[in-house]
Amino acid sequence: MAGNLFSDKVNFKEFSEENKQIFRRFQGKTLKNLTDEMMDIGVDNDQYRLMFKRIFILYIQMTFLLPITINKVSPVHLAPIFRMDNIAECDWGAHVLNFIIKGITNYRLKRKN
């Protein structure tokens, strides 16, 4: 699949009740919180495995792919966990590149002002 399939941010108002619960679960979590949850969660059934994947995706983004200065899950990190059905097919390179370009553009705009 070509292009960045993730939105820049998630829109809470458009979520189903299930996705709202997922959003609330991860809102404001730190890397330490995610690490603890990853270590504690079982993989006994499909529901637990899916939650482990979501936690892992957030952790990898915050640690390696999309690090930010604030050590908390941001809306940018949350966008991919709501598209878990085709997560492996998504263009992660474009996702990271768009994040970097947006960060550089914002930095330049702040310097000009």
C-alpha positions as CSV (number, residue, x, y, z in Angstrom):
1,M,0.0,0.0,0.0
2,A,1.4,3.3,-1.0
3,G,1.4,6.5,1.0
4,N,0.9,7.3,4.6
5,L,-2.3,5.5,5.7
6,F,-2.3,7.0,9.2
7,S,-4.0,10.2,10.0
8,D,-1.9,12.9,11.8
9,K,-4.1,12.6,14.8
10,V,-7.1,10.7,16.0
11,N,-10.6,12.2,16.2
12,F,-12.1,11.1,19.5
13,K,-15.6,12.3,18.5
14,E,-15.8,9.9,15.5
15,F,-14.8,6.8,17.5
16,S,-17.0,3.9,18.4
17,E,-17.5,3.3,22.1
18,E,-14.9,0.5,22.0
19,N,-12.3,2.8,20.4
20,K,-13.0,5.5,22.9
21,Q,-12.2,3.0,25.7
22,I,-8.9,2.1,24.0
23,F,-8.1,5.7,23.6
24,R,-8.7,6.4,27.2
25,R,-6.7,3.4,28.3
26,F,-3.5,4.8,26.6
27,Q,-4.1,8.5,27.0
28,G,-1.3,10.1,29.0
29,K,0.6,6.8,29.5
30,T,4.4,6.9,29.7
31,L,7.0,4.5,28.4
32,K,7.3,3.0,31.8
33,N,3.5,2.4,31.9
34,L,3.7,0.7,28.5
35,T,6.6,-1.4,29.5
36,D,4.9,-2.6,32.7
37,E,1.7,-3.4,30.7
38,M,3.6,-5.3,28.1
39,M,5.3,-7.4,30.7
40,D,2.1,-8.1,32.6
41,I,-0.3,-8.9,29.8
42,G,-0.9,-12.5,28.8
43,V,-1.3,-13.7,25.3
44,D,-3.7,-16.5,26.1
45,N,-6.5,-15.3,23.7
46,D,-7.0,-13.1,20.7
47,Q,-8.1,-10.2,22.7
48,Y,-5.0,-10.2,24.9
49,R,-2.7,-10.7,21.8
50,L,-4.4,-7.7,20.1
51,M,-3.9,-5.5,23.1
52,F,-0.2,-6.6,23.4
53,K,0.2,-5.6,19.7
54,R,-1.3,-2.2,20.4
55,I,1.0,-1.6,23.4
56,F,4.0,-2.8,21.4
57,I,3.2,-0.5,18.5
58,L,2.9,2.5,20.9
59,Y,6.2,1.5,22.6
60,I,8.1,1.1,19.3
61,Q,6.9,4.5,18.0
62,M,7.7,6.3,21.2
63,T,11.1,4.7,21.6
64,F,12.5,4.4,18.0
65,L,10.2,5.7,15.2
66,L,8.5,8.8,16.5
67,P,10.3,9.9,19.7
68,I,9.1,13.2,21.2
69,T,10.5,15.3,24.1
70,I,7.4,14.6,26.2
71,N,7.5,11.0,27.5
72,K,3.8,10.4,27.1
73,V,1.6,8.8,24.4
74,S,0.5,11.5,22.0
75,P,-2.4,11.5,19.4
76,V,0.3,10.9,16.7
77,H,1.3,7.7,18.4
78,L,-2.3,6.6,18.9
79,A,-3.4,6.8,15.2
80,P,-1.9,3.4,14.1
81,I,-3.4,1.3,16.9
82,F,-6.9,1.8,15.5
83,R,-5.9,0.2,12.1
84,M,-4.6,-3.1,13.4
85,D,-6.2,-5.2,10.7
86,N,-3.6,-4.2,8.1
87,I,-0.8,-2.8,10.3
88,A,2.0,-4.8,8.6
89,E,1.0,-3.6,5.2
90,C,1.1,0.1,6.1
91,D,3.8,2.4,4.9
92,W,5.8,3.0,8.1
93,G,8.5,4.8,6.2
94,A,6.0,7.4,5.0
95,H,4.6,7.6,8.5
96,V,8.0,8.4,10.1
97,L,9.0,10.7,7.2
98,N,5.8,12.8,7.6
99,F,6.4,13.0,11.3
100,I,10.0,14.3,10.8
101,I,8.9,16.8,8.0
102,K,6.1,18.1,10.2
103,G,8.5,18.5,13.2
104,I,11.1,20.4,11.1
105,T,8.4,22.6,9.5
106,N,6.9,23.5,12.9
107,Y,10.4,24.2,14.3
108,R,11.2,26.6,11.4
109,L,7.9,28.4,11.8
110,K,8.5,28.9,15.5
111,R,12.0,30.3,14.7
112,K,10.6,32.8,12.2
113,N,8.0,34.1,14.8
